[in-house]
Amino acid sequence: MSKITMLAPFGIRPKGTLLARMLPLAQALVQRGHQVQIIAPPLQNPQDAGQTVSYQGVPVTHTPRPNLPSFLGFLQQVRFLTAQTVATKPDLIHLFKPKGFSGLAALSLRISHPQLPLVVDTDDWEGWGGWNDLLPYPHWAKTLFAWQEKDLPRRAAAVTVASRTLETQVWGFGLPSERVFYLPNGINFSAEKQLLAPNQPLPQQNENLRLLLYTRFWEFDLRDLILALIIICQQAPKTQLMVIGRGENGEERELFRLAQRAGIAKALDYRGWQEPKAIAALLAEAEIALMPLNDSLINRARCSAKLLELMAAGLPLVATRVGQVTEYLHERESGLLVAPNDSAGLARAVLLLHTTPQLRQQLGAGAVQAAKRYTWAKLALIAEQAYQFANQK
């Protein structure tokens, strides 16, 4: 079995990459007998600097905070990550996100320890057309991230990708297909879902329609959602849209402004950002979940862990036919799929589910079964294939 060190792009709080992808994969690998350690810079969580905490057998070490100013502090953080990784004496390094401090540390290790196999994971489009366009990074940082996104996979012995779009993009960087391993996001089932048996009563239709939107807001056009909600409220006046999440740039305020202008503000039930442990109870309040998406590069490239959460909760889903959605959901088996920017289609699908309890039951059960194909226990086998390939190089 291997001794694997994973390099994280940031700390375990408050971002989701560690909690939703790195850590559960690491835990699944530990269950299979590997030793796995995560090294992370304490970005956005300086209170964790210099600390190591074990999460079900996976130590997560946050490097110290730099004490040098400006660019020297930048280099110091890279040195901390590099030194900490070497100190773990790994058989293999798995870099998560080819960007930032950890990306530079991986490059440094590639140069100083060329015999140490490097596997690079990409779960988002980071450069131009992706996060570079969404977040206010300084220009030098955007240039660095765009370069890292293309350069680091080329230097890796193997690459794991979270979506089919990223798989194609990495092939476009010149990597042969045998070096690229499709490793989508997964989920852990703490217990088997108790699905509604055929001889049990169906869920009943009632006047109250409880919708759920679990989002970061930038994924879709707010106006499309409002238009769909107007149509839904006309047919089901007692509709409530519970919104979980927070925008990168305060987009929730624009959602309220548009809802007020449309006269449907009373239909919004905004819950804001929630701790992961609170999500399950909120999902249980909903009748139907929505996953609207624009047809953009970043949406095609990403692999939504939130979508899997909704599926595993047994919620009937109405989602946009973009990117990984079509990998996870099949029409009328595990969800209803609509075209991008089709507000009327989104509304029709919601109203169909609202008025058809049997279809809601069917799709909720189908979503759970589809999610079970993506457990981390199964996906860890793909990571092992990538490691075996990297060790042969």
C-alpha positions in Angstrom: 0.0 0.0 0.0 1.1 3.6 -0.7 2.1 6.5 1.5 0.3 9.4 -0.2 0.6 13.1 0.6 -2.1 15.4 -0.8 -1.4 19.1 -1.3 -4.4 21.3 -0.8 -5.1 24.7 -2.3 -6.4 26.1 1.0 -7.4 25.1 4.4 -10.2 22.9 5.6 -12.4 26.0 6.4 -14.4 27.6 4.9 -13.9 26.3 1.3 -15.4 23.1 0.0 -12.7 21.4 -2.0 -11.1 19.8 1.1 -14.5 18.7 2.7 -16.2 17.7 -0.5 -13.5 16.1 -2.5 -10.0 15.7 -1.0 -10.9 14.6 2.5 -13.5 11.9 1.6 -11.3 10.5 -1.1 -8.4 10.4 1.4 -10.6 8.7 4.0 -11.7 6.1 1.4 -8.1 5.4 0.6 -7.2 5.0 4.3 -10.0 2.4 4.5 -8.2 0.5 1.7 -5.0 0.4 3.7 -3.1 3.4 2.4 -1.5 6.1 4.5 -2.7 9.5 3.5 -1.8 12.9 4.9 -3.1 16.3 3.7 -0.9 19.4 3.8 -2.7 22.8 3.4 -1.8 26.5 3.6 -4.0 28.3 6.2 -5.5 30.7 3.7 -8.8 32.2 5.0 -8.4 30.1 8.2 -5.2 31.6 9.9 -6.5 30.3 13.2 -5.5 26.8 12.1 -1.9 27.7 11.1 0.7 25.3 12.4 -1.9 22.8 13.6 -2.5 19.1 12.7 -6.0 17.6 13.2 -6.9 14.0 12.3 -10.2 13.4 10.5 -11.1 9.7 10.7 -7.6 8.6 10.2 -6.4 11.4 7.8 -4.1 14.0 9.4 -4.6 17.5 8.0 -1.6 19.7 8.6 -1.9 23.5 8.1 1.5 25.1 7.5 2.6 28.1 9.6 1.7 31.6 8.7 4.5 33.5 6.8 6.2 36.1 8.9 7.9 37.9 6.0 6.3 40.8 4.1 4.8 40.8 0.6 6.5 38.7 -2.1 9.0 37.2 0.5 6.0 35.9 2.5 4.6 34.4 -0.7 7.8 32.5 -1.2 7.9 31.5 2.4 4.5 29.9 2.2 5.6 27.9 -0.8 8.7 26.8 1.2 6.6 25.7 4.1 4.4 23.6 1.9 7.4 22.0 0.2 9.3 21.3 3.4 6.3 19.8 5.1 5.6 17.6 2.2 9.1 16.3 2.1 9.0 15.6 5.8 6.1 13.2 5.3 8.4 11.0 3.2 5.6 10.1 0.7 5.7 7.5 -2.1 3.5 9.8 -4.2 2.1 13.4 -4.2 -1.5 14.2 -5.2 -1.9 17.9 -5.9 -5.5 19.2 -5.7 -6.1 22.2 -8.0 -3.2 23.1 -10.2 -2.9 26.7 -8.9 -1.6 28.9 -6.1 0.8 28.1 -3.3 0.3 24.4 -3.5 0.8 24.4 -7.2 4.1 26.2 -6.9 5.1 23.8 -4.1 4.4 20.8 -6.4 6.5 22.5 -9.1 9.3 22.9 -6.6 9.1 19.3 -5.6 9.0 18.2 -9.2 12.3 20.0 -9.8 14.0 19.0 -6.5 12.6 15.5 -6.2 12.1 14.3 -9.8 11.9 10.7 -8.7 8.7 11.4 -6.6 5.6 10.7 -8.7 3.2 13.6 -9.0 -0.5 13.2 -9.7 -2.5 16.4 -10.4 -6.2 16.7 -9.7 -8.4 19.3 -11.5 -12.0 19.8 -10.4 -12.8 23.2 -11.8 -11.7 25.5 -14.7 -9.4 27.9 -12.9 -8.0 30.2 -15.6 -9.6 32.5 -18.2 -13.3 31.7 -18.7 -13.4 30.2 -15.2 -12.6 31.4 -11.7 -10.2 34.1 -13.1 -13.4 35.8 -14.5 -15.4 35.3 -11.3 -13.1 36.4 -8.6 -11.2 39.7 -8.2 -7.7 38.3 -8.3 -4.9 40.7 -9.2 -3.8 40.4 -12.8 -0.5 38.8 -11.9 -2.3 36.1 -10.0 -4.7 35.4 -12.8 -1.8 35.1 -15.2 -0.1 32.7 -12.8 -3.2 30.5 -12.4 -3.8 30.3 -16.1 -0.2 29.2 -16.7 -0.3 26.7 -13.8 -3.6 25.2 -15.0 -1.9 24.2 -18.3 1.7 23.6 -17.2 1.3 21.4 -14.1 -0.8 18.6 -15.7 1.9 18.3 -18.4 4.5 17.8 -15.7 2.4 15.2 -13.9 2.8 11.4 -14.2 -1.0 11.2 -14.1 -4.0 13.5 -13.9 -7.3 13.0 -12.2 -10.3 15.0 -13.6 -13.7 15.7 -12.0 -15.7 16.1 -15.2 -15.8 15.0 -18.9 -15.2 18.6 -20.0 -12.0 18.8 -17.9 -10.9 15.4 -19.4 -11.2 16.9 -22.8 -9.4 20.1 -21.8 -6.5 18.1 -20.4 -6.3 16.0 -23.5 -6.1 19.4 -25.3 -3.0 20.3 -23.3 -1.3 17.4 -25.1 -1.6 14.6 -22.5 -2.2 11.1 -23.9 -5.5 9.6 -22.8 -3.9 6.9 -20.7 -2.5 9.5 -18.3 -5.9 11.0 -17.6 -8.3 9.4 -15.1 -11.9 10.4 -14.9 -12.6 10.8 -11.1 -15.9 12.6 -10.5 -17.0 13.8 -7.2 -18.6 11.3 -4.9 -20.6 10.9 -1.8 -20.6 8.8 1.4 -23.8 7.0 2.5 -23.8 6.8 6.3 -26.7 4.5 6.1 -28.8 2.9 3.4 -31.6 5.2 2.2 -35.1 4.0 3.3 -36.9 4.3 0.0 -40.6 4.5 -0.3 -41.8 0.9 -1.0 -44.4 0.4 -3.7 -47.1 -0.7 -1.2 -46.7 2.5 0.9 -48.9 5.5 0.3 -47.7 8.0 -2.3 -46.7 11.6 -1.2 -49.8 13.7 -1.6 -50.2 16.9 -3.6 -51.1 19.9 -1.5 -51.4 23.6 -2.1 -48.0 24.4 -0.5 -45.1 23.9 -2.9 -41.7 23.8 -1.2 -38.8 24.3 -3.6 -35.1 24.3 -2.8 -32.2 26.1 -4.4 -28.8 25.2 -3.0 -26.4 27.5 -4.7 -23.6 30.0 -4.9 -25.6 32.1 -7.3 -23.0 32.7 -10.0 -23.9 29.4 -11.8 -27.1 30.8 -13.4 -28.9 34.0 -14.5 -31.0 35.4 -11.7 -33.5 36.8 -14.2 -34.2 33.3 -15.6 -34.9 32.0 -12.1 -37.3 34.9 -11.3 -39.2 34.4 -14.6 -39.6 30.7 -13.8 -40.8 31.6 -10.3 -43.4 34.0 -11.6 -44.9 31.3 -13.7 -44.8 28.8 -10.9 -46.4 31.2 -8.4 -49.2 31.9 -10.9 -50.2 28.2 -10.9 -49.2 27.5 -7.2 -49.6 30.7 -5.2 -48.4 29.2 -2.0 -45.0 28.4 -3.4 -41.9 28.9 -1.2 -38.4 28.8 -2.6 -35.9 28.0 0.2 -32.5 29.4 -0.8 -29.4 27.9 0.8 -26.0 29.5 0.0 -24.2 32.8 -0.4 -23.0 34.6 -3.5 -19.4 35.4 -4.2 -20.3 39.1 -4.7 -23.6 39.5 -2.8 -25.8 38.2 -5.6 -28.5 37.2 -3.1 -29.3 40.9 -2.7 -29.9 41.2 -6.4 -32.2 38.1 -6.2 -34.3 39.9 -3.6 -34.4 43.1 -5.6 -35.6 41.3 -8.7 -38.2 39.3 -6.7 -39.5 42.5 -5.2 -39.9 44.1 -8.6 -41.7 41.1 -9.8 -44.0 41.1 -6.8 -43.0 37.6 -5.6 -40.6 38.5 -2.7 -42.9 36.6 -0.3 -42.1 33.4 -2.1 -38.4 33.6 -1.1 -37.2 31.9 2.1 -33.5 32.8 2.2 -31.4 30.8 4.7 -28.0 32.0 3.7 -24.8 30.0 4.2 -25.2 27.0 6.4 -22.8 24.7 8.2 -22.5 21.3 6.4 -24.0 19.5 9.4 -27.2 21.6 9.1 -27.8 20.9 5.4 -29.5 17.5 5.7 -32.3 18.8 7.9 -33.0 21.7 5.5 -33.1 19.3 2.5 -35.7 17.3 4.3 -38.0 20.3 4.3 -38.2 20.5 0.5 -40.5 18.9 -2.0 -38.5 19.6 -5.2 -34.9 20.7 -5.7 -33.7 23.0 -8.5 -30.3 23.1 -10.2 -30.3 25.9 -12.8 -27.1 26.4 -14.8 -25.9 28.7 -17.5 -24.1 26.9 -20.4 -20.7 28.3 -19.6 -17.2 26.8 -19.6 -17.0 26.8 -15.8 -20.4 25.1 -15.4 -19.5 22.5 -18.0 -16.1 21.9 -16.3 -17.2 21.7 -12.7 -18.6 18.6 -10.9 -21.2 19.7 -8.4 -20.9 18.0 -5.0 -24.2 19.8 -4.1 -26.0 17.9 -6.9 -24.9 14.6 -5.3 -26.1 15.8 -1.9 -29.5 16.5 -3.3 -29.6 13.2 -5.1 -28.6 11.2 -2.0 -31.3 13.0 0.0 -33.9 11.5 -2.4 -35.1 14.8 -3.7 -36.8 14.9 -7.1 -34.6 17.2 -9.2 -35.2 19.7 -12.0 -31.8 20.6 -13.5 -30.3 22.2 -16.5 -28.8 20.0 -19.1 -25.2 21.2 -18.8 -21.9 19.4 -18.2 -21.8 16.8 -15.4 -25.6 17.0 -14.8 -26.1 14.7 -17.8 -23.6 12.2 -16.3 -25.4 12.1 -13.0 -29.0 12.4 -14.0 -31.1 10.6 -16.6 -34.3 12.1 -17.9 -37.4 10.8 -16.1 -35.2 8.2 -14.3 -33.4 10.3 -11.7 -34.5 13.8 -12.6 -36.1 16.2 -15.1 -33.7 18.0 -17.4 -34.4 21.3 -19.1 -32.4 23.4 -21.6 -30.2 26.3 -20.4 -32.0 29.7 -19.9 -35.4 28.0 -20.5 -37.4 29.7 -17.7 -40.7 28.4 -19.1 -39.3 24.8 -19.3 -38.0 25.0 -15.7 -41.5 26.1 -14.5 -43.3 23.4 -16.5 -41.1 20.7 -15.0 -41.6 22.0 -11.5 -45.4 22.2 -11.9 -45.4 18.7 -13.4 -43.7 17.2 -10.4 -45.9 19.2 -8.0 -49.0 17.8 -9.6 -47.7 14.2 -10.1 -46.8 12.6 -6.7 -46.0 9.3 -8.4 -43.4 10.9 -10.6 -41.8 12.7 -7.6 -41.5 9.4 -5.8 -40.0 7.7 -8.9 -37.4 10.4 -9.5 -36.5 10.7 -5.8 -35.8 7.0 -5.6 -34.0 7.0 -8.9 -31.8 9.9 -7.7 -30.7 7.9 -4.7 -29.9 4.9 -6.8 -27.9 7.0 -9.2 -25.9 8.6 -6.4 -25.0 5.2 -5.1 -22.9 4.7 -8.3 -20.6 7.5 -7.1 -19.6 6.4 -3.6 -16.1 7.4 -2.5 -15.4 3.7 -1.8 -15.9 3.0 -5.5 -14.1 6.1 -6.7 -11.0 5.4 -4.6 -10.3 2.5 -6.9 -9.9 5.0 -9.8 -7.5 7.0 -7.7 -5.5 3.8 -7.1 -5.3 3.2 -10.8 -3.9 6.7 -11.3 -1.3 6.0 -8.6 -0.3 2.7 -10.1 0.1 4.3 -13.5 2.2 7.2 -12.0 4.4 4.8 -10.1 5.2 3.0 -13.4 6.4 6.2 -15.1 
